[in-house]
Amino acid sequence: MSNWPTLDIPKWHQELPELNLSLTSGRQPKLGKNESFKMYVCGITPYDATHLGHAATYLTFDLIHRYLKISGRDVDFVENITDIDDPLFERAKRDNQSWSKLGESQVALFESDMTSLRILPPKNYVAVTEAMSSIIRAIEFLVEKGLTYELSGNIYFRITPYLNELPVALDAALLIFAERGGDPERVGKESSLDPILWIANKDGEPGWDSKMGFGRPGWHIECSVIALENLIGKDYLDAGATSSKTIALQGGGSDLIFPHHFMSSALAKALTNSDFADAYLHAAMVGLDGEKMSKSKGNLVFVSKLLSQGVDPMVLRHALLSENYSEDRMWRSETLKQSEERVAKLRSALSRIECAPTDEIIRAIALKIADNLNTPAALDLLDKWALDTSNGEIGGSVGELSRFIDGALGLAP
């Protein structure tokens, strides 16, 4: 798959505090200094442009990516593209457009938005259509192990052994499953929460040949396979594989906690007999003017539209950093206006030959980022430094601070 341009993030010349995250679940990843940090983040379904909820999510994991790199760690980061899914087919049919052309156009727009926001690209950026042979092999493996059953040509995974790990109450799980692509009321299922692994071909949709018949995979297995194959290795199904079969961090928006991340974790465990990830982290939702932001409400705010209206990408990035990633937030025009003023003051201070002391501010910002990505506090520190500089304090290095916030926060002067 294509990718957007990368940026060089050199190791900082001083030791930085260890990153500590408030996880959704799991344990804090503690890796040796020479180990690669394996991170998987669920990507877009390319049927619509990048909205602010997407941007906030990918910015969250960009901060982790950047902080690890500036701390001198190697990051093995994989992201998928769900370019085979019902919403994509539905919009393509509505617009009388090829599903593949629609997907390509939206992926290109997403990459453009990520480039503008200076979000580092993943090491491997994998479309489901590119990984199809591996996904089919994994499903066939689960069928052979007796972990599935057939219903009207579709293949379902038996989720019952994993229900003790449900992240929500069973009644809530049934409701959420129905809202997010599941079919809990399907007659003939062994368990209402069993996820579909293989969908028999219908309505002229694209399909692939397999031992299960001609069809396409379900959503959850796609991420399991792409993550395992690209982070663990192509031998993850082999009993004799000696490498660790657990990744360090699985991430995405909080709307993926259930069912997607629960299901993909169960499937990965069935494939490898190992936990899928040490840790799970989720970015909270973004609303608009007091309401949930959603396609059904028609109140999505798109990154590309804001940029086309002349919004400075760094102002937009600053605005998204100005509130904590782990708390649901409301997007308001005032947020953007405030960030515009704050960025202007910061740039003015960074343009001076002499500036307020910077060693201590760099250490303080690093501590805030390391403390569960506390970017609101980090930006407050920058405000204070900019004010001190405008008041005539000297003794710092503009270049030093500029390089640090560029690398750690992605805020280019």
N, C-alpha and C positions, 0 to 999 in steps of 0.2 A: 504494500500500500504506500502511497505517497506520504510525505511528512512535511512539517513546516520547519523553517530554519532553526538550528540550535544556537545557543549562546554559550560562550566560554565562561565558566564559573570557576576561577582558580581557588585553590585552597588558601584560606586566610593564614597570615604569617604568625598568628598567635593561637594558642589553644582555646577552643570555644566550649561552653558548657554542653553537657550531653542533652540531647533532645528528650523531653518528657511529655508524653501525650495523654490526655484524658480519653481513654479508649471507650468505644461502645461496648466491646467485650474482648476477652483474651488477655494476654499478658504483655507487658512492655517488652518490645524486641530488644534483646541485648546480644549484639554480635561482636565477634572479635574484630580488631582493627583492620585486619586484612580480608575480612569477609565482605562480599557484595550484599547490599541491602536489596532484597527482592520485594518489589512493590507492584501490585496489580490494581488498576483503577478502571472501573466500568465506563466505557465510552458511550458515545451518542448512538441513537437510532436516527439515521439521517433523513428524516422526513420533514424537518422544519429547521429554521435558523437557530443559532445560538442565543438563548435568552439569558437573563441575568442569573437565574438559578443555576444553569450550566456553568456560567462564568465563575460564580462563587465557589462551586464545587471544585472545578479544575484549578482555581487559584489556591484553594486550601492545600491540595496535594503538590502544587508547584512550590509552595512555601516549604513543605517537608523535603521535596527534591532538592531545592536550592540550599537549605540549611545543611543537609547531609553532605552535599558537594562542597560547600564552602568550609565545612568541617574536615574535608579531606577524605570523605567516604565515597566508595564506588556505589552507584545506584543502578540496579538492573530493573528498569521501570517498563512495564508493559501495559498497553491500553488497547481495548478492542473497538471495533465498529460493528454494530448490529445491523448489517446491511441486508438482512433477511428477516422481516418481521411484519406482523399484521398492520401496524400503523403506516408503514411505508407503502404496502400494497394498497391500502385504503385511500391514501392521498393520491397515489399515482392514478388509480382508477377514477377518482373524483375529478382530477385535472386532465384526464385523457392523456397521460404521459407514461413513458416507459419507467418502470420502477428502478431500473439500473441507472438511467440518466438522471432521475430525480435524486437518487442516492449520491451519485457523483457530484452533482451540483451543490448539494447540502454539505457534503464532506469538504469540498473546496471552500465553501463559505466559512465553515467551522475552523478550518486551518488558517484562513485569513484572520478571523477573529482572535484565535490563539496567538498568532504572530503579533498582532497589534497590541495585545495585552501582555506581551513578553512572557508568555507561559512556555516553559521548557518542554520540548517534545519528548515523548517516550522513546526509549531505546528501540522497542519493537511496537509497531502500530499495525494491528492485525485485523483485517476484515473477516467476518464469518465466512464469506464466500471463498476466501483464500485458504481457510483452515478446514474446509468441508471434509476432505478425505480423513483427516485426523479425528474430527468430530464423529463421523460415521464409524470409524474403527472403535472409538471409545464406547459408543452406544452398543455396537455388536458385542463388545467385551462384557458389558453389563447384562445383556440378554443371555450370553453364554453362561454367566455366573448365576443365572436364575433370579436376578434381582428385579425383573420387569415382568409385565404381562401385556397381552394384546387385547385391544377393545376396538372393534369396528375398523380394523386396519391401522389404528394408532398404537404406539407403544408407550406405556406408562411405567414410571419408576415407583417401587414400593417404598414409601417414605416412613412407614410406621416405626421401624427401628430407631429413627432419629427424632421422633416427636417429643422425647424428653428434653430436647435442646431448643424447643420452640421459644423464640424471643418475645412472644406475645401470648395472651390467653387463647385457648382453642376457639372460643366463640368469635373473638376478634380476628383470629387468623382466617377463619372461614369467610368473613366479610371482606377482609383485605385481599384475600386470594381471588375472590370473584371480581373485585374492582381492578386488579392488576394482572389480568390476562389468564387467570386460572379458571377451571370449570368444576367447582366443588359439587355442583348438583347433577353432574353427568351420570346418567343411569348406567350401572354396571361396574363403576369404579370400586376397587377394593377399599380404598380410603378416600374420603372427599378431598384430602390435601395431596394426593398423589399427583406429581407434576408430569406433564407430557414430555417424552423424550423424542419421539418421532411422529410427525404429522403426515398421514397419508395424503397424497396429492389431491388437490381439489381446485375447481374454478379456474383452471388454466394457470395456476401459480407456478413459479419455477420449482423444479424438483431434481433430485439426484437418485441414482440407483444405489441400492444397498441390499443387504440380506433381509432387511425389514420391509422391502418393497420400494417403490418409487415415491419419494416425498422429500421432506425437509426436517431439520432438527427443531426442537423446542428451544426456548430462550435460555433456560438455566444451564443446560449442559454445554452450551457454546462457550460461556465464560470459564467454566471449569476446565475445559480442554485447552483453550487458548492460554490460560494462565499456567497450567501445569506444563504444557509442552514448551512454552517459551521461557519459563523460569526454573523449572526442575530439569527438563530435558525430554527428548523424544522417547527415552526408555522408561518413563514414569509408570508404565503399565507392567514392566518386567519385574518378576519376583526377585531377580538377582541384582537389581539396581542398588548401588551402594550410596548414592548421594542422598542428602536430605530431601524429603518429599513435602516439606512444609515451607510456605513462603512467609516472609516477615510481616507484610501488611496488605490487607485487602481494603479497598476504599471505594467511596462513591457518595451519592446523596443519601440523606436519611430515609428517603422513600424506598430505598433498595434493601433496607434491613430485612424486611419480610415482604414478599416471599423470596426475592431474588437471591440475596446473599445467604439466607438460610438454605435454600434449595441447592445453590451451586456448591456450598460447603459440604452438604450431605453427599452430593454426587461425587465430589472430589475424594471424599473419604471412602466411598464405595469403590472408587477406581484405584486408590493407592493404599488403603488401610492405614492412612495417616491423616492427622488434622490438616485441613486446607491451609490455614494461616495461623501464625502466632497471635496476631492482633487484627482487630476490625475498627476502622475509624470512619465516621460519617459526618459530612457537612450538613448543616441545618438548611431549612427551606427559606426562600426569599418570597415575600409577599409584596403587594403594591397598595399603598394608601389604605391599609387596614384590612385587605382581603387577600386570601390565598391567590398566588399567581398561577394560572393554569390555562391550558389551551381552551377548555370548555367555557371558561369565563371570558375569553377573548381579551385578557388584560396582561398578556405577556409583553415584557419590555425586551427588545432584541438589541444585542450588542452592535450588530451591523447598522441598525437604524440610528442609534445614538452616535456612532462614529460618522455616519453620513451627514448628520446634523451639525457636525463640527466639534463634538466633544473630544477633548484631548484624551488619548488612550491612557496616559499616566494619571490623569484626574479620575478616570473611571476605575482604574486599578486601585488608586488611593481610596476612593469611596467604598469599594468593596472590602478593603483592608480595615476600614475605620470601625467595623463592628465585628464581634467575635464569630468565628466560623461555626461554633457549636451551638449557637442560640438562634432560633428562628427570628427573622428580622423583616422589617417592612422597608421597602424601597420608596423613598420620597425625593422629589426634586430638590428639596432643601439639602439632602445629603450630598448631592452632586455639587451644589453651589458652595457648600462649606469646604468641600475638598478642593474645588477650584481655587478658593482663597488661600487655603493652607499650602497647596502645591506652589502657588505663586510666591508666597513668603519663603518657602524652603528654597526654591530656585534662586530667589534674590540673594539669600544668604550664601548659597553655594557659588554664586558668581563673584563673590568678593575675594580679594587677594588675602585679607586677614580675616580670621573667624574665631569664634569662641572655642575653648578647648574641646578636643574631639576624642581623646583616648577613653575618657570615662563614659562618654555618651555611647561610644561603640560597644563597650563592655555591657552597659546597661541595656542597650537594644538587643544584644545577643541573649542576655538573660531573659528578657521578655519573650522573645521568639521561642527560646528553648522551653519556656514555661507554657506549654500547650498552645503555642502559636498566638501569644497575646499581642496581636498586632495593634489593637486600639491603644494599648499602653505604649507600644514602641513609637507610634505616630505622635502621641502626646509628647514623648521625649524629644522628637525632632522639632515639634512646635517650640518647645522651650529653648532648644539650642538655636533655632532661627531667631527667636526673640532676643536671646542673649547676644547673638552676633549683630543684630540690627542696633542693639544698645551700645555697641562698641567694644564688647569683650574680645580679647585676642588670645593667641597661644595654641591654636589648633591647626589642623591640616585639612583644608577643603578637599583635596584629592583623596586623602585617606578615608574620610567619611563618605564621600561620593562613591568610591569603589565598594565600600562595605554595603551601603544601602542598595546599590545597584545589584550586587550579588545576592544578598540575603533577602531583600524585600522586592527586588525587581523594579525599583523606582529609579528610572534613568533621570539624571539631572535635566 
